[in-house]
Amino acid sequence: MAGKKIEDAKEFARRKAAVESSESMAEAGRKIGTDGAWLDKWFRARGHDPRPWLKKAAPVQAHAPVDPIARVQAERADARMRREFDELTKEVEALRENMRVRDALGSAPLKPIKRRELKSGLREGTAVALLSDFHVEERVLETDTPTGNVYNLDIADLRLGRFFAGVEWLVKKERHACKIRDLELWLGGDLASGQIHEENVETSAFPPIAAMLWLQPRLVAGIRQLCARLDLERLNVVCSYGNHGRDTKKPRRATGAHHSYEWGMYKQIAQIFQGDKRVSVLANPSGHQYTQVYDFDCHYHHGDETSYQGGVGGIMIPLNKAVAAWDRVRRCHFHNFGHWHQYIDTGHIAVNGSGIGYNAYAMSIKASPEEPQQAFYVLDSKRGKTAKSPIWVGDRAEEMRFRGAA
């Protein structure tokens, strides 16, 4: 009997302590695992009203009177912060709109080039010129390879000029055989080297963004020169980003364009020519671009999604395998690549040479030495590819005065 009284006293004390440490009966009930109303009845059945035992809530302290001057100053500060917030919000909205417009530029497919000479009997063609792998800010010393090739900014500038002059000369030459109103110019990537390898920091004349700022006005001037001197009706600029001008350690496929300095430059070029009816720019974020010239589908890709391990069959074995796979996605009559610094044109596949010429990289992949050159051909409106020709952009005699600048 005495033991039961002791247990009841302990339970009473436990439940009372729960009430005393709570601000409501509901809170006290939760602490001992029961309902607040039931706990209230339990105490009342034993002759106790538990509510006076509840912990009183801390009294609300009265605030000191606000200084009217301080209040006005605080209101002014709040208003200033709201204005600044509204201004920043408008700036962000404007920047987002600008980015949307910029991303839309050059993203739409190019309109097909169509035949115009339907009854005259004249031969009609479109010129195609490939420009890639110039690596403009990279330095090549005479001692880097046995070929004696030298490369620096002055020579890069000279070779770019020779490229556009070469396109002009070849188009004028081919106009003796067919009527050429249109030109498709491919900017095929690796126009600058970037700094994806540690040695690029040592061999580059300046950082990637500075390289784009150096390169862009020269490309724009070359495009305008071709339009003016050739009196073109239409110039399509097809843009593929390369694997060098990126800000990531490894290439990215789905988001590669958004990490490419070159792609940003292509968008700027698209914006520059936005109002020019003769110039159309295709600079979508894909690694593969497609155009239609007459009845022919053309495919452009930098070429870095193919793999070559130095086999005796050369780069055409992996390229043929890649083309067969890509043709299952969209069959094309003509494929155009860069990346490998070797000029090859089999008809179905054109591989562009390089503007930088033979360097330590080319020697490391066992590439055959060749002079700095780019690719050119004409698409006859009825017969397809013809007039295949390299564009020789290097001239050692002309470059001699700049060889010491490397």
Phi and psi in degrees as a GROMACS rama.xvg file:
@    title "Ramachandran Plot"
@    xaxis  label "Phi"
@    yaxis  label "Psi"
@TYPE xy
-64.6581  -36.2654  ALA-2
-65.6841  -38.0224  GLY-3
-65.9727  -37.7593  LYS-4
-64.6315  -38.1411  LYS-5
-65.3743  -43.3181  ILE-6
-62.8044  -41.7895  GLU-7
-62.9166  -39.7099  ASP-8
-65.0896  -39.8323  ALA-9
-65.8178  -41.2019  LYS-10
-67.0483  -38.8927  GLU-11
-61.5696  -45.1639  PHE-12
-64.5123  -39.8846  ALA-13
-63.7753  -42.824  ARG-14
-72.7882  -35.2844  ARG-15
-65.9502  -39.5591  LYS-16
-62.0681  -36.4508  ALA-17
-64.8312  -39.0363  ALA-18
-67.0221  -43.7192  VAL-19
-66.3287  -24.004  GLU-20
-97.9534  9.717  SER-21
-121.887  158.762  SER-22
-97.9865  -6.33435  GLU-23
-151.225  160.021  SER-24
-66.9845  -33.0415  MET-25
-61.5853  -43.1335  ALA-26
-63.9901  -41.7795  GLU-27
-63.3318  -41.594  ALA-28
-61.2347  -41.0765  GLY-29
-62.4637  -33.8872  ARG-30
-67.5602  -29.3649  LYS-31
-108.903  7.5417  ILE-32
80.8381  34.1709  GLY-33
-143.099  -174.192  THR-34
-89.5652  142.796  ASP-35
-63.4116  -39.7371  GLY-36
-65.6467  -40.7115  ALA-37
-63.6579  -39.3795  TRP-38
-65.6007  -38.0097  LEU-39
-61.9015  -44.6351  ASP-40
-64.163  -36.3357  LYS-41
-60.8445  -43.8034  TRP-42
-69.7328  -41.1776  PHE-43
-65.7286  -33.987  ARG-44
-63.1733  -21.2061  ALA-45
-103.258  13.0567  ARG-46
83.9747  22.0289  GLY-47
-126.965  137.742  HIS-48
-97.1455  111.568  ASP-49
-77.614  -13.0907  PRO-50
-65.3474  -36.0465  ARG-51
-63.503  -19.8608  PRO-52
-78.8769  -15.41  TRP-53
-58.2302  145.337  LEU-54
-70.4329  130.993  LYS-55
-76.3175  136.734  LYS-56
-66.1298  146.242  ALA-57
-61.9248  132.432  ALA-58
-63.9894  142.149  PRO-59
-73.1991  122.646  VAL-60
-77.3064  135.907  GLN-61
-73.6536  134.703  ALA-62
-77.1322  145.235  HIS-63
-67.0406  150.688  ALA-64
-56.1831  136.91  PRO-65
-81.2507  132.956  VAL-66
-67.5012  122.917  ASP-67
-58.9103  -35.2415  PRO-68
-67.2179  -43.3391  ILE-69
-63.4044  -38.074  ALA-70
-62.9251  -44.4068  ARG-71
-63.6859  -41.7106  VAL-72
-62.7962  -40.9316  GLN-73
-65.03  -40.2369  ALA-74
-64.6751  -39.6028  GLU-75
-65.2731  -40.659  ARG-76
-63.2053  -41.0575  ALA-77
-63.5551  -41.617  ASP-78
-64.8184  -40.2908  ALA-79
-63.6231  -41.9764  ARG-80
-64.4366  -38.1881  MET-81
-65.0984  -40.5018  ARG-82
-63.1446  -45.3911  ARG-83
-62.897  -39.567  GLU-84
-63.3061  -44.2227  PHE-85
-62.5742  -41.114  ASP-86
-64.9685  -43.013  GLU-87
-65.1159  -37.8983  LEU-88
-62.4576  -42.2353  THR-89
-64.8387  -38.8395  LYS-90
-63.8755  -43.006  GLU-91
-62.8861  -42.7797  VAL-92
-62.2265  -39.6952  GLU-93
-67.0643  -40.744  ALA-94
-64.1137  -40.9722  LEU-95
-63.796  -39.1557  ARG-96
-65.939  -41.4267  GLU-97
-61.9669  -41.251  ASN-98
-65.3425  -37.9661  MET-99
-63.8856  -44.3853  ARG-100
-64.7848  -42.3562  VAL-101
-63.4598  -43.4561  ARG-102
-66.5451  -30.2301  ASP-103
-73.1993  -28.7475  ALA-104
-64.4693  129.882  LEU-105
76.8787  2.19809  GLY-106
-90.3817  -22.9953  SER-107
-75.1749  143.68  ALA-108
-58.3089  147.039  PRO-109
-73.4461  144.416  LEU-110
-67.2555  139.452  LYS-111
-59.9759  144.92  PRO-112
-82.9771  123.069  ILE-113
-109.946  156.779  LYS-114
-69.5468  139.909  ARG-115
-113.038  -28.2261  ARG-116
-86.2189  82.0972  GLU-117
-93.997  -25.4237  LEU-118
-125.938  -14.9001  LYS-119
-74.5195  -24.4567  SER-120
86.1463  -3.60507  GLY-121
-72.0969  144.26  LEU-122
-73.1293  140.333  ARG-123
-129.999  139.129  GLU-124
-148.551  161.499  GLY-125
-118.994  129.376  THR-126
-80.7281  143.235  ALA-127
-127.081  125.747  VAL-128
-126.035  133.215  ALA-129
-107.444  126.315  LEU-130
-125.68  112.877  LEU-131
-158.431  168.063  SER-132
55.4235  47.2511  ASP-133
-88.8418  -29.215  PHE-134
46.7681  56.1191  HIS-135
-60.3709  -34.0968  VAL-136
-91.3826  1.06495  GLU-137
-83.8596  140.149  GLU-138
-99.5454  135.42  ARG-139
-122.434  123.717  VAL-140
-91.6508  154.529  LEU-141
-59.4301  -28.1137  GLU-142
-86.4722  -2.37591  THR-143
-69.1042  -34.1523  ASP-144
-139.572  162.587  THR-145
-68.9628  -11.4648  PRO-146
-75.3409  -20.0001  THR-147
80.7976  11.7386  GLY-148
-64.2626  136.677  ASN-149
-126.48  140.907  VAL-150
-147.185  134.567  TYR-151
-156.311  -177.109  ASN-152
-60.1298  -40.5644  LEU-153
-63.8384  -41.3923  ASP-154
-71.9574  -37.3149  ILE-155
-59.721  -43.1251  ALA-156
-61.5246  -42.3639  ASP-157
-64.7598  -43.3918  LEU-158
-69.8409  -35.0661  ARG-159
-61.0544  -43.803  LEU-160
-62.1231  -39.2357  GLY-161
-67.7398  -31.4858  ARG-162
-62.4064  -52.8679  PHE-163
-65.4554  -35.7514  PHE-164
-66.9354  -36.4815  ALA-165
-66.7867  -40.3619  GLY-166
-60.8072  -44.9184  VAL-167
-59.7172  -45.5525  GLU-168
-64.2283  -43.6894  TRP-169
-67.4746  -40.3377  LEU-170
-62.1786  -44.9386  VAL-171
-62.5825  -38.3476  LYS-172
-63.8838  -45.3061  LYS-173
-72.6498  -18.5301  GLU-174
-68.2895  -13.9628  ARG-175
-71.2419  -21.9848  HIS-176
-103.744  -30.6199  ALA-177
-150.57  163.154  CYS-178
-85.3696  116.569  LYS-179
-114.757  108.876  ILE-180
-101.747  -24.1864  ARG-181
-122.645  154.684  ASP-182
-138.775  135.829  LEU-183
-111.474  115.495  GLU-184
-107.387  123.145  LEU-185
-100.829  120.79  TRP-186
-95.828  101.443  LEU-187
-99.9774  15.1103  GLY-188
93.0505  167.553  GLY-189
53.4716  33.0633  ASP-190
-69.2229  -23.1976  LEU-191
-130.231  157.486  ALA-192
-85.2675  -28.8675  SER-193
66.8153  -162.34  GLY-194
-136.545  49.67  GLN-195
-78.066  -18.3802  ILE-196
-116.507  152.314  HIS-197
-60.0227  -36.9388  GLU-198
-68.5689  -22.252  GLU-199
-62.5095  -29.6649  ASN-200
-63.1165  -36.0488  VAL-201
-80.7044  -32.1325  GLU-202
-96.7058  -2.53689  THR-203
-93.9351  142.014  SER-204
-73.6192  -30.0025  ALA-205
-161.518  170.292  PHE-206
-67.6584  169.275  PRO-207
-57.4744  -45.9482  PRO-208
-64.9677  -39.84  ILE-209
-62.8538  -35.0766  ALA-210
-63.7971  -40.6852  ALA-211
-64.3852  -39.9046  MET-212
-66.3994  -31.2636  LEU-213
-73.4592  -39.5839  TRP-214
-78.7053  -42.4731  LEU-215
-55.2052  -51.0016  GLN-216
-62.9873  -28.2767  PRO-217
-72.2068  -37.6499  ARG-218
-67.5135  -43.3406  LEU-219
-61.0193  -44.2006  VAL-220
-63.789  -39.0578  ALA-221
-64.884  -41.2987  GLY-222
-63.3854  -44.5276  ILE-223
-64.5264  -37.6397  ARG-224
-62.3637  -42.8811  GLN-225
-64.5372  -42.5178  LEU-226
-60.9002  -44.5348  CYS-227
-73.5922  -49.3878  ALA-228
-75.618  -26.9191  ARG-229
-98.2518  -4.40948  LEU-230
49.921  51.9937  ASP-231
-74.3095  144.489  LEU-232
-82.4799  -31.2012  GLU-233
-152.214  133.996  ARG-234
-128.279  112.292  LEU-235
-91.1918  125.663  ASN-236
-106.543  110.856  VAL-237
-101.752  126.052  VAL-238
-117.528  124.168  CYS-239
-122.476  129.133  SER-240
-79.601  150.003  TYR-241
-94.9043  -171.673  GLY-242
-95.1004  -5.86992  ASN-243
-90.2531  -46.538  HIS-244
-80.0293  55.3769  GLY-245
-119.705  164.75  ARG-246
-107.812  13.6762  ASP-247
-115.549  157.354  THR-248
-68.0501  -43.2312  LYS-249
-115.071  151.551  LYS-250
-63.0216  146.015  PRO-251
-118.004  136.98  ARG-252
-89.2869  -52.5425  ARG-253
-68.4546  -35.8877  ALA-254
-118.542  20.4961  THR-255
-57.7993  -40.3445  GLY-256
-60.496  -38.7638  ALA-257
-75.2825  -4.7024  HIS-258
-114.829  15.3331  HIS-259
-108.646  123.741  SER-260
-64.256  -35.7399  TYR-261
-62.9079  -43.0784  GLU-262
-63.32  -37.6919  TRP-263
-60.7099  -40.5438  GLY-264
-65.3656  -40.7568  MET-265
-59.3189  -39.6364  TYR-266
-64.4509  -37.804  LYS-267
-64.5002  -40.833  GLN-268
-63.864  -40.4642  ILE-269
-60.119  -39.192  ALA-270
-67.7979  -38.2779  GLN-271
-62.3995  -39.7292  ILE-272
-96.9096  15.7056  PHE-273
-57.7766  -38.4583  GLN-274
-93.5178  2.84987  GLY-275
-90.5842  115.759  ASP-276
-69.791  -20.5153  LYS-277
-84.1681  -27.3815  ARG-278
-105.016  125.681  VAL-279
-121.049  134.814  SER-280
-116.832  129.22  VAL-281
-109.204  110.103  LEU-282
-137.968  56.1635  ALA-283
-76.3986  164.701  ASN-284
-78.8756  2.95845  PRO-285
-75.2143  157.265  SER-286
-80.373  -6.30476  GLY-287
-129.111  132.268  HIS-288
-119.044  147.089  GLN-289
-131.585  138.619  TYR-290
-136.164  165.219  THR-291
-124.602  122.916  GLN-292
-119.812  112.981  VAL-293
58.3383  -123.473  TYR-294
-99.5039  15.4488  ASP-295
-110.985  135.033  PHE-296
-96.1024  132.616  ASP-297
-118.739  139.49  CYS-298
-119.905  133.799  HIS-299
-125.798  134.85  TYR-300
-156.93  141.255  HIS-301
-56.2397  -39.091  HIS-302
114.384  -3.19598  GLY-303
-80.5512  -4.30534  ASP-304
-89.1311  11.2003  GLU-305
-110.434  152.687  THR-306
-122.322  130.251  SER-307
-131.158  127.293  TYR-308
-109.478  21.024  GLN-309
85.1524  20.2896  GLY-310
-67.113  158.838  GLY-311
-66.8876  -18.8863  VAL-312
-76.8213  -8.78863  GLY-313
78.0743  -174.478  GLY-314
-73.4008  -15.4288  ILE-315
-69.4057  -25.9065  MET-316
-65.153  -53.3632  ILE-317
-66.1354  -31.6132  PRO-318
-67.1623  -41.7177  LEU-319
-62.7149  -39.8621  ASN-320
-63.6695  -44.1379  LYS-321
-64.5346  -43.2615  ALA-322
-62.9437  -40.1494  VAL-323
-60.8263  -38.4442  ALA-324
-70.7596  -43.5058  ALA-325
-68.5476  -30.3865  TRP-326
-67.7159  -22.1381  ASP-327
-73.0563  -23.7843  ARG-328
-82.0089  -49.88  VAL-329
-150.992  111.462  ARG-330
-71.4797  130.064  ARG-331
-126.843  150.94  CYS-332
-77.675  -34.6006  HIS-333
-137.454  134.082  PHE-334
-116.796  139.683  HIS-335
-129.092  127.275  ASN-336
-133.052  165.286  PHE-337
-128.903  -136.983  GLY-338
77.1186  -39.3565  HIS-339
-92.1897  -0.81612  TRP-340
57.2248  33.533  HIS-341
-137.766  127.094  GLN-342
-85.4735  115.126  TYR-343
-141.318  136.104  ILE-344
-138.944  106.136  ASP-345
-91.5965  0.584191  THR-346
101.324  -63.7271  GLY-347
-74.0369  -33.17  HIS-348
-126.837  130.714  ILE-349
-116.71  126.733  ALA-350
-112.195  124.666  VAL-351
-78.8197  150.355  ASN-352
-77.7364  -153.943  GLY-353
-130.619  158.283  SER-354
-90.7329  -26.8282  GLY-355
-74.7652  -26.1174  ILE-356
83.1324  -172.4  GLY-357
-69.7661  125.884  TYR-358
-137.864  -172.235  ASN-359
-62.0425  -35.1938  ALA-360
-63.55  -48.5583  TYR-361
-59.1172  -38.3051  ALA-362
-68.3495  -34.8247  MET-363
-68.8482  -29.2962  SER-364
-94.3198  9.60822  ILE-365
64.6786  30.6398  LYS-366
-71.4022  148.514  ALA-367
-72.7458  135.413  SER-368
-62.1644  136.503  PRO-369
-150.437  156.226  GLU-370
-68.4733  153.047  GLU-371
-58.6576  121.801  PRO-372
-156.326  156.463  GLN-373
-124.832  176.057  GLN-374
-110.353  147.945  ALA-375
-145.827  143.352  PHE-376
-158.416  172.042  TYR-377
-120.717  137.017  VAL-378
-99.4919  107.411  LEU-379
-69.4867  137.311  ASP-380
-62.5442  -23.21  SER-381
-110.07  -35.2142  LYS-382
-106.187  -10.394  ARG-383
91.2385  -146.987  GLY-384
-69.6463  134.915  LYS-385
-152.015  173.552  THR-386
53.9929  44.0844  ALA-387
-67.8247  134.783  LYS-388
-157.401  142.419  SER-389
-77.0976  154.969  PRO-390
-108.357  108.48  ILE-391
-78.4469  108.607  TRP-392
-96.2564  -12.9509  VAL-393
-98.3176  144.694  GLY-394
-149.224  102.198  ASP-395
-62.9191  -34.9454  ARG-396
-64.7986  -42.5034  ALA-397
-71.4444  -30.0754  GLU-398
-86.6324  -6.28013  GLU-399
-55.3845  -38.0026  MET-400
-70.2239  -13.9676  ARG-401
-106.731  -2.3745  PHE-402
-65.5124  -27.5002  ARG-403
-77.7105  -10.2481  GLY-404
-80.1611  -11.6062  ALA-405
